[in-house]
Structures are given as C-alpha cells and as structure tokens.
Amino acid sequence: MKKSPLSEQSFYILLALIDEPLHGYGIIKRVKELSQGMIVLAAGTLYGAIEKLKNQQMIELDHLEDDGKRKVYRLTPQGLAKLNEDYLRLAQLHHVASQLLQTKEEV
C-alpha cells in the first residue's frame, strides 16, 4: 500500500512541534515563522488539521493550560518518523528537479 505524503500545512504543523509542545495560537505563529509568511493558518484550518494528525497518532495532547481552556500539543514518535519520511521524499524530489533544471538551463 502506498504511503500518502503529508500536506504542506501538516508538514509545517509537525515541524512547529519538533522543538516543544505548543497550543493552537503558538502553532499558527511558528508555522508562519518557519514558512517565512507563506503559510498562514486560519483557526478552522488548524484545528481540522490537528484532529486529523491526532487521529493518525502523529500528535497528541500534552497538557491543558489556563484552567483547561487551551490545549497544548506535542509531536509523537510516529509523527517524527512521518516527518522524517516526508523530508527524505522531498529531498529526493529536490535532487531530481535540480538535476533536470540544471540540464535544461545548460541547453
């Protein structure tokens, strides 16, 4: 069975959680920072992605803050493995594209 790649948004969400657990707004800020402003997550988009990533066991609830009002999420070992798998896939894609584009520019 073929493994599905992460969406760009999910990839960035997992990257945002690689160093420390974050709550939703922290994830939004970190994704914007990591993507240099190219990915700006709306709250609805973020929480839909969080639910999907939780169901896939790539992230999990770390703890609750502010009397249980804010959920803080962390990356799971499965999430880290999937992030690494997609990183390697993208690195291979980058390598092939670079070679082909360089060859085309030389013509």
Secondary structure, 3 states (H helix, E strand, C coil): CCCCCCCHHHHHHHHHCCCCCEEHHHHHHHHHHHCCCCCCCCHHHHHHHHHHHHHCCCEEEEEEECCCCEEEEEECHHHHHHHHHHHHHHHHHHHHHHHHHHHHHHC
